Amino acid sequence: MPFIDVTLGTGRSPEQVRTLIHELTQAAHRAVGAPLASIRVVIREVEPAHWAAGDVTVEERNAQQTANGRSVAPARKGTDT
């Protein structure tokens, strides 16, 4: 039984999250031949103030970029930004 655990920054629509669940389920099914009913997917959404890299939260990084005149791309948080 594959168990797929994904952590993302907040900001995605319910439709995007649903599509991600579908695509991950299908990928596991194709890759290891697991029956669809046995595949589990958990999506955890994390607030920008609760996600950090290099001791700087996503919220702080976005504020710094905005203050420096750089735009912050919306809904792209999830890798480590």
C-alpha positions in Angstrom: 0.0 0.0 0.0 1.8 3.2 -1.1 1.5 6.1 1.2 2.4 9.5 -0.4 2.8 12.4 2.0 3.2 15.9 0.5 3.8 19.2 2.3 3.0 22.4 0.4 2.9 26.1 1.2 -0.7 27.4 1.3 -2.1 29.3 -1.6 -3.4 26.6 -4.0 -7.0 26.2 -5.0 -9.0 23.2 -4.1 -9.0 22.2 -7.7 -5.2 22.3 -7.8 -4.9 20.1 -4.7 -7.4 17.7 -6.1 -5.5 17.5 -9.4 -2.3 16.8 -7.4 -3.9 14.0 -5.5 -5.2 12.5 -8.8 -1.8 12.8 -10.5 0.1 11.3 -7.6 -2.3 8.4 -7.3 -2.0 7.7 -11.0 1.8 7.9 -10.9 2.0 5.4 -8.1 -0.4 3.1 -9.8 1.7 3.2 -13.1 5.1 3.0 -11.3 4.5 0.1 -8.9 1.3 -1.4 -10.1 -0.5 -0.7 -6.8 -4.3 -1.0 -7.0 -5.9 2.4 -6.9 -7.9 1.6 -3.8 -4.7 0.9 -1.9 -2.9 4.2 -2.6 -3.1 6.8 0.1 -2.2 10.5 -0.4 -2.0 13.1 2.3 -1.6 16.8 1.5 -0.4 19.1 4.3 -0.6 22.8 3.8 1.8 25.0 5.8 1.4 28.7 6.4 4.3 30.9 5.1 5.2 31.9 8.7 5.7 28.2 9.6 8.0 27.2 6.7 11.7 28.3 6.7 14.9 27.6 4.9 18.2 29.0 6.2 16.5 30.4 9.3 14.3 32.7 7.1 10.6 32.0 6.9 8.8 32.1 3.6 6.8 35.0 5.0 10.0 36.9 5.8 11.6 36.1 2.4 8.5 37.4 0.6 8.5 40.6 2.7 12.2 41.2 1.9 11.6 40.6 -1.8 8.6 43.0 -1.8 10.6 45.6 0.0 13.4 45.3 -2.5 11.0 45.8 -5.3 11.0 42.2 -6.6 7.7 40.6 -7.1 6.8 37.4 -5.3 5.1 34.8 -7.4 1.8 33.7 -5.8 0.9 30.0 -5.3 4.4 28.8 -6.1 5.4 28.0 -2.6 6.1 24.4 -1.9 9.6 23.6 -3.0 11.4 25.6 -0.3 10.1 29.0 -1.0 
